Amino acid sequence: MDYPSTWTIATSAYTPYPVGPFHLYDDPRLNKPYRVVTFTSPDTTKKIVALTQDFERAGIFSLNPTFDWAQALFTRDYPDLSPANYLGNYKYFSGGNTMASTYDVTLPRGSGYYPSAYSVKTMITTRHVYNFGFFTDTNNFTSYSNLKERIFSSIKTNGAG
């Protein structure tokens, strides 16, 4: 992943609390430990979180290619908000044995939600789930779009499985 060299890196294994929009829960299809790597800008206004999870058995999960699953995740996290107003830029793509999707969430300014703006890239292979989140605030989300695209487009997963 191509991220700015001045950012700090922190790693951890399974954490029992949400990491941005990634809810870490006991899913019997996934082995523990989960791996979390957090990249933080020096001014702490931007963050990338990479969450890697391994399937207990290969090939037991596929990514829903429709916008419905992104809307369901949004509704789970923000039941008082409409995904039609704050969820966008959904894309689904696949190649080889990898399925992937991306979407953006931009919450209302001053809403008190953290993070107030983020993008998620999910990649599924036969053996792994990779979730990447780019987090910032609603005021600066658009100005950081080139940085987010640079980082997201540079992501390479470990191996074909």
Legacy VTK file of the C-alpha trace (Angstrom):
# vtk DataFile Version 3.0
C-alpha trace
ASCII
DATASET POLYDATA
POINTS 161 float
0.000 0.000 0.000
1.362 3.407 -1.014
0.880 5.748 1.948
2.825 8.890 2.957
6.158 8.040 4.573
5.538 10.459 7.458
2.542 8.493 8.747
2.900 6.322 11.848
1.984 2.638 11.914
0.410 0.679 14.762
-0.518 -3.003 14.684
-2.698 -5.159 16.863
-4.525 -8.448 16.864
-8.237 -8.924 17.445
-9.794 -6.016 19.315
-13.227 -6.420 20.962
-14.574 -3.061 19.746
-15.437 -1.448 16.407
-12.526 -0.177 14.305
-14.130 2.634 12.349
-17.019 0.996 10.494
-15.498 -2.476 10.865
-17.346 -4.448 13.514
-15.163 -7.210 14.900
-17.421 -9.919 16.167
-17.230 -13.637 16.684
-18.070 -14.947 13.221
-17.623 -18.735 13.187
-16.462 -18.563 9.549
-13.407 -16.501 10.537
-10.274 -17.600 12.368
-8.674 -15.511 15.088
-6.633 -13.497 15.549
-7.852 -10.742 13.289
-5.068 -8.393 12.232
-5.459 -4.615 12.404
-2.892 -2.131 11.085
-3.522 1.581 11.527
-1.681 4.273 9.546
-2.085 7.793 10.976
-1.061 11.164 9.517
1.240 13.323 11.663
-1.580 15.819 12.345
-3.983 12.897 13.105
-6.612 14.266 10.693
-6.335 11.279 8.358
-6.154 7.567 9.059
-6.066 4.314 7.114
-7.127 1.122 8.890
-6.396 -2.278 7.349
-8.268 -5.240 8.821
-7.382 -8.759 7.676
-9.446 -11.794 8.602
-8.947 -15.421 7.527
-11.707 -17.854 6.658
-11.825 -21.090 8.594
-12.518 -22.920 5.307
-11.642 -21.681 1.830
-14.345 -20.433 -0.495
-17.245 -20.083 1.954
-18.117 -16.435 1.371
-18.845 -14.225 -1.593
-19.328 -10.494 -1.803
-22.788 -9.279 -2.780
-22.285 -7.217 -5.952
-25.330 -5.031 -5.353
-25.574 -1.698 -3.553
-27.985 -3.342 -1.080
-25.259 -4.730 1.177
-23.578 -1.305 1.523
-26.950 0.215 2.397
-27.555 -2.516 4.994
-24.169 -1.832 6.637
-24.910 1.894 6.694
-28.345 1.336 8.236
-26.811 -0.967 10.876
-24.309 1.736 11.864
-26.579 4.793 11.532
-30.211 3.720 12.009
-31.324 7.346 12.356
-29.868 8.425 8.963
-30.884 7.634 5.395
-28.235 5.953 3.234
-29.651 7.832 0.235
-28.322 11.074 1.723
-24.893 10.012 2.991
-23.733 6.858 1.168
-22.299 7.055 -2.322
-19.646 6.268 -4.896
-20.371 2.521 -4.685
-18.320 0.320 -7.029
-18.054 -3.448 -7.357
-15.371 -5.256 -9.327
-13.887 -8.724 -9.583
-10.975 -10.450 -11.210
-9.390 -13.856 -10.815
-10.461 -15.140 -7.400
-10.915 -11.678 -5.873
-14.161 -9.751 -5.426
-13.997 -6.161 -4.244
-16.169 -3.148 -3.580
-15.736 0.423 -2.439
-18.080 3.080 -1.109
-17.957 6.463 0.626
-19.830 7.744 3.665
-20.061 11.479 4.320
-22.084 12.246 7.435
-23.620 15.610 8.300
-21.232 18.302 9.519
-21.366 18.636 13.292
-23.348 15.408 13.718
-21.017 14.120 16.417
-20.274 10.865 14.587
-16.675 9.701 14.407
-15.393 9.321 11.856
-17.662 11.766 10.071
-16.383 10.832 6.619
-14.716 7.710 5.312
-14.262 5.340 2.396
-14.218 1.564 2.636
-12.596 -0.921 0.284
-13.468 -4.579 0.904
-11.647 -7.378 -0.893
-12.640 -11.043 -0.607
-10.510 -13.953 -1.786
-11.115 -17.642 -1.230
-9.215 -17.516 2.073
-9.262 -13.904 3.328
-11.399 -10.823 3.947
-9.523 -7.544 3.649
-11.164 -4.304 4.769
-9.468 -0.964 4.277
-10.866 2.279 5.587
-9.767 5.833 4.844
-10.995 8.107 7.644
-11.136 11.874 7.965
-13.775 14.500 8.682
-16.635 15.789 6.555
-15.023 19.215 6.085
-11.868 17.794 4.468
-13.133 14.601 2.820
-13.259 16.001 -0.724
-9.842 17.662 -0.484
-8.271 14.303 0.442
-9.901 12.330 -2.388
-6.719 12.153 -4.499
-4.743 10.820 -1.529
-7.442 8.240 -0.813
-7.513 7.138 -4.459
-3.708 6.862 -4.545
-3.707 4.674 -1.453
-6.710 2.527 -2.414
-5.473 1.925 -5.971
-2.058 0.808 -4.677
-3.417 -1.904 -2.347
-2.092 -5.347 -3.116
-3.252 -8.357 -1.129
-0.894 -11.082 0.003
-1.075 -13.979 -2.428
-3.852 -15.144 -4.719
-5.878 -17.005 -2.082
LINES 1 162
161 0 1 2 3 4 5 6 7 8 9 10 11 12 13 14 15 16 17 18 19 20 21 22 23 24 25 26 27 28 29 30 31 32 33 34 35 36 37 38 39 40 41 42 43 44 45 46 47 48 49 50 51 52 53 54 55 56 57 58 59 60 61 62 63 64 65 66 67 68 69 70 71 72 73 74 75 76 77 78 79 80 81 82 83 84 85 86 87 88 89 90 91 92 93 94 95 96 97 98 99 100 101 102 103 104 105 106 107 108 109 110 111 112 113 114 115 116 117 118 119 120 121 122 123 124 125 126 127 128 129 130 131 132 133 134 135 136 137 138 139 140 141 142 143 144 145 146 147 148 149 150 151 152 153 154 155 156 157 158 159 160
